[in-house]
Amino acid sequence: MSEDVIGFYRKNIGGPHQAVRIVLGVGVAVAAFVYLAGTAAWLVALGGAGLAVAGLVGYCPMCAVAGIGKGGAS
C-alpha cells in the first residue's frame, strides 16, 4: 500500500480526546430522543452517533483534513 492510503487509516485522535468524543456522542444521542421528536431527534442522534464512532475508532476525518493529530499540527 502507498503511504497516502496508509495515512488515511492512521489514528489521529487518542486517549482523552477519544473518551470525550464517546461520552459526548452518546450523551447527544440520548438527549436527542429525550428532548426532541420525529426527524429532528433522529438527525441529531445520528450526529451524536458519528461522534461516538469517531471516538471508538480513533479517527476523525475533519481532523485529518485540518492536519490535527498524530503526524500533523496538534
C-alpha positions in Angstrom: 0.0 0.0 0.0 1.2 3.5 -0.7 1.9 6.0 2.1 -1.2 8.1 1.2 -3.5 5.1 1.7 -1.9 4.1 4.9 -2.1 7.7 6.2 -5.9 7.6 5.8 -6.2 4.8 8.3 -3.9 6.1 11.0 -5.5 7.1 14.3 -5.5 10.9 14.6 -7.2 11.3 17.9 -6.3 9.4 21.1 -6.6 9.0 24.8 -8.7 11.6 26.5 -10.0 13.0 23.2 -11.4 9.6 22.3 -13.1 9.3 25.7 -14.6 12.8 25.4 -16.0 12.0 21.9 -17.6 8.8 23.1 -19.2 10.3 26.1 -20.4 13.4 24.2 -21.7 11.3 21.3 -23.7 9.0 23.5 -25.0 12.0 25.5 -26.1 13.9 22.4 -27.8 10.8 21.0 -29.7 10.1 24.3 -30.6 13.8 24.7 -31.9 14.0 21.2 -34.6 11.3 21.9 -35.4 12.8 25.3 -35.8 16.4 24.2 -36.7 16.2 20.5 -39.2 14.3 18.5 -39.5 12.9 15.0 -37.0 13.5 12.3 -35.1 16.1 14.2 -34.4 13.6 17.0 -33.1 11.1 14.5 -30.8 13.6 12.8 -29.3 14.9 16.0 -28.9 11.3 17.3 -27.1 10.4 14.0 -24.7 13.2 14.6 -24.1 12.0 18.1 -23.5 8.5 16.9 -21.0 9.9 14.4 -19.1 11.5 17.3 -19.2 8.3 19.3 -18.0 6.2 16.4 -15.1 8.6 15.7 -14.1 8.2 19.3 -14.3 4.4 19.2 -12.2 4.0 16.1 -9.8 6.9 16.9 -10.1 8.6 13.5 -11.8 11.9 12.7 -11.9 12.8 9.0 -12.2 16.5 9.7 -9.1 16.4 12.0 -7.3 14.6 9.2 -8.2 17.4 6.7 -7.1 20.1 9.1 -3.9 18.3 9.9 -4.7 17.9 13.6 -3.5 14.8 15.4 -0.5 12.5 15.2 1.7 13.3 12.3 0.0 16.7 11.9 -0.1 20.1 13.7 -1.5 19.3 17.1 
